[in-house]
Amino acid sequence: MCSDGADGRRTRSRSDFKANPVPKNLFSDQVYDQMREDQFYRALRKKIRAQEMLESAKKPPSMEARDAIPKKVHYIIIIIISKMGFDISSFP
């Protein structure tokens, strides 16, 4: 998509650019093997990093507080609150 700039020249937006693949006869097979290996290790590092981030992530404070209360106590609290006449539909 081209548009006219302020000075009358035609400009291209970045979304229009698409690089062509590198010709096969430009490099030897060793270079392509190295490129494939680099892509593989990059994807592997991304996957490992994502797993590490997922394992190190913490729950939001409200969820941690809710999990800290044993399940039985949690349900007893809900029963008591509902008997007191409070709306428990928004209670976790």
C-alpha positions, 0 to 999 in steps of 0.5 A: 500500500503506497500513500503520498507523503507531505512532500509529494513523494510516495511512501510505503508502510512497513506492513507491505514489505515481504522479504524474498527467500534466499536463493539456494545456490547462493550458499553451500549446504553447510550454511543451510544446515547451520541455519536450520540448527540455529533455528532449532536451538532458538526454538528449544531455548524459547520453549525452555524459557517459557517453561521456566517462566511458567514454573516461576510464576506466582498466583495473584495474592487473592488466589494464594490467600484462598489456597492457604485456607484449607478446603473444609474451613473454606466451606464452613466459612461460606455456610456461616456467611450464607446463614448470616444473610450475606450474598455469597454469589461473589464469594470465591 
